Every structure is written in C-alpha cells, then in structure tokens.
Amino acid sequence: MGFCVPANAVKNVKSRYRGSNVTAQHFIANQWSAPSNGETIAVVNPSTGLEFTRIARGNAADIDAAVRAARKAFDTTWRRTGPVERGRILARLGQLILDNHESLTRIESEDTGKPLKQAAADITVCARYLEFYAGACDKLHGETIPFLHGHTVLAVREPHGVTGHIIPWNYPAAMFGRSVAASLAAGNACVVKPAEDACLSYLKLAELAAEAGLPAGVLNIVTGYGREAGAALAEHPGIAHISFTGSPATGTAVAQAAARHHCPVTLELGGKSPQIVFDDVDLDAALPVIRNAIVQNSGQTCSAGSRLLVQSSLYEELIERLARSFEAVTAGPADGDYDCGPLINAAQLDRVKTFLARAEADNIRFAATAKLAPDAAQGGYFQPPVLLRDVPHKHTLAQDEVFGPVLVAMPFADEAEAVDLANDTAFGLVAGIWTRDGGRQMRLAHAFHGGQVFINCYGAGGGIELPFGGVKQSGYGREKGMEGLLSFTTLKTITLNHG
C-alpha cells in the first residue's frame, strides 16, 4: 500500500520551520507542537558558550502525545505500508538529506561544535544509512521450519510496533540513521528524545521525513531533558522496544524503567577501547589512524581509541613520533574547521579537566598537548588533545571513560600481557590490533572481549554495514547492518495443519 502526505501539509511544516530557523516546539504527527508546559531550554553554541536559540522542554504529557500519535500511525497506516513503499520513502528521505547537505551541516556544526568537515561527513553518513536501510526493507525474509507431517511452519519477522529512541549528543545525525532509519525500515513507528544539547538536526530531519512522504505520526521528536522527557519515554507502557546510547549509569536506569513493562532494550554504553601496537607494525600507516581515533569529535566517541598499548621495544619511538603528531593538531571553533572543535558543554569540559588534574596530581607525564587556535573564544568549551604516557593500567585514566581528547599510553612486554591489559577494564566495545603477524592478528581478535576488532585499521564504530555493540559495561544488543535491522523486529511462529 502506498502513502503520500498531502502537498499542503508538507508545505505548512516546511514554512513554519524555515521561517524561524529553529522552532522551540516538538514535532508530533507531522506538525509542530508547543510544549505542554510552555517551557523552553537554552541552546548554547559550544564554540562560544553563548545561547543562540531555544528548544521545547518536553515532559511526560508530550511523550504520551507522541506515543499515541505513533501508535495510531502504526495501526492505521504504517503497518499496512508494504516494504517496497517503505523503502521508497526512506530512499527519498536519503536524497533530501543530500539535497539539504549544506544547511544540515551548518545546523549540526553549530549545535554540537563539530568542525564543518566532521559535520559534513556525519550528514553524508546519515544519508548513507537511509540508502542502506531503504534497500533492506524488502530483505526481511522469514523461514519455513520442517515439522510434523501435514504441517507447514513459518517463522516471520514483524515490527515491534512503537519504538523509543533516546539519542546522545555526540553524533546526532549519524544516530538518526543508525537507530531511527533501521526501526522505520523494519516497519515500526518511532518516538525520539534527542539529547537536550543536540536536537536541532533532528527537527530538520523530521521535517524532511514529512516532505519525503512519511505518514503523519510515524516519526515524532520530543525535545527536553533526560530526567523528564527521557525518563517518561523509558517507562511509557506504549513503547515496545527502546534503543539507548549513553552512560552505563543512565543505561541501567533506562533498562530498569523499561523492565517494568517487559520492554526489550538495546544499550550502547561506551568504552575504553585499546589500540594494541606490536613492534612489527607499519608505523607510518598506524600513527595517523591512532591519533585521529582520539582527536575525532574531540574524543567524544563511544568507540574512541582512548588506550594505547605499545610493545616495550617500540614504545619510546612511537611515543616520540606520536607526540610530534599531537603537537601539530589544532583545536578551535567549529566554523574555523580545525582538527577538532570544542567539547559539547561546560559540564563535559569540567569532567575532562578533572581527569587531567588527577593526572598532574599523580605525576603522570604529559607527552604532548595540541595547540589552541588563536580565534578560540574565551567562553568556548575547548580542550586541546592530550597524550599521556606511562599511565598505570589500574589508574582511573586507564579504566574510566573520559569522553574527551585524552589518549593514555602504556607499554607491554608480550602478547599475553597485551591481551590481559586489553581486557582489564569494565568495558568491551572496540579494539584495534596493529601487527603484520597473521597468526597473532587472529589470536588477539578472538581473545579480546568486545564487539568489534579492527586489524591494521580503526573504524571508530565501524561502517554502516558492520554490526556494532559491546559486552560488559559497554552494553548489549547490536546496531548497524542487517543485524541492527533484525533487532527492530520480533519473530512470530505460525503453524498450519493442512492434513
């Protein structure tokens, strides 16, 4: 069954959004909706520390309205829309994202502090997710199961119904593709609560989704604080599946709230990912990748390569060369398009500075610190990337997720010690292994307790096609690729006795 939003409805949505740059309203059932309490939240530019617009402060009433709209859309329209047509709508949205690439890039950059080149890459990734999942809509095949004589058994995949998405601030546009696009492709209707620090691209993407023909109510955006709107979404009985990315503590709270109505949850909760470097490495190839894995997005990446484990015989050479590479990096305002931008907010900057103060107090050596651009505003949330050496592996800097541009280095003697160090944290998300020894590559890949392993490369979470997720305090469940699509479905077994 096909579906088209009336042309005048799309036009009204577009004119209201584009006429005011950003609206301090939610997006529910393809309409702008004022917050039920009339309250708003300041949006601050991380590069300046100054407010530049406001968003709606959602609460439980707004979440309930969005869930009701999603349930109505799912029951009356979206579940009756065939996979081919769903794919066409998502493909149109992907193209609209590319058509609006420049404006989306500037929204993402100003809102998050990302350098323009990083924001542009994230918008391209978002469009690629839409392309991937648009093509996957009609690939959700079931199976037949051999059973008793005279019976035919089918196992079919069906959408959950209404899914909730609690999205972090570090990769808003990319997370839209990774989480929301997969759920829509599977046939669910979505209610999204973006982080209050980075909502603006979601509001624009919702507008484009309506323009692409997504039925009213299939995608709903409620902005606000996690403790209010996010908590209300996690505990809402109308939600059939929740996708959450964030801290382990908040992930626990989300899972507990969802468990009260037996709602399944996918949790991605960060990491302390090791880069394991042996003395047979191609150092010229490895060094820029190792540096960029912590400099990218100012280290605010769940899969950032934040621990550097180096074989003792190579340690001093690598630290010396990597230090020179760090010193060539410049942090500055987003519109200056430097190597890295500011941190997202004052609280995150304070967190990172607290870790660095602890390093100084414990006499940990600073091998290198990057430069701060001369045009960096005094009120911006800047922390140039830092390389720390000889960090004890039980130190908080080697165990806890800093979520900033801080790389901690430590030596190891042999393969056995490298494995022990790599696994000796509460996290298990990603590892990078740098060696030319094929046997060693596979031994370490199997020995690492985590969800992804990169050998002689590092993908900061991996490509769109690659299943992604962790173990231990990094969470559970998988996103990306076909595995991510399957997580937004449930299996139904149908047994037919035909004699």
Summary of the structure (lengths in Angstrom):
residues: 499
radius of gyration: 23.3
end to end distance: 33.4
largest distance: 81.1
contacts: 1868
relative contact order: 0.13
helix: 43%
strand: 22%
